[in-house]
Amino acid sequence: MAKIEIKGSPEELERVATFLANNNIKFNVVKDYGNHSLDDTTRYNQLILKYNAVESEK
């Protein structure tokens, strides 16, 4: 299996995740264990919960 790494803000990640979900492309949002601000870490965690829950429902 191959991977694509998206680097950027939570907003950019959400744009890409929304595009993938809308086009029925399977994906997972995973933790990168990077050095993020508390706000960004919270937002990334929300995206992980949101999009991984959508994938598990399919």
Secondary structure, 3 states (H helix, E strand, C coil): CCCCCCCCCHHHHHHHHHHHHHCCCCCCCCCCCCCCCHHHHHHHHHHHHHHHHHHHHC
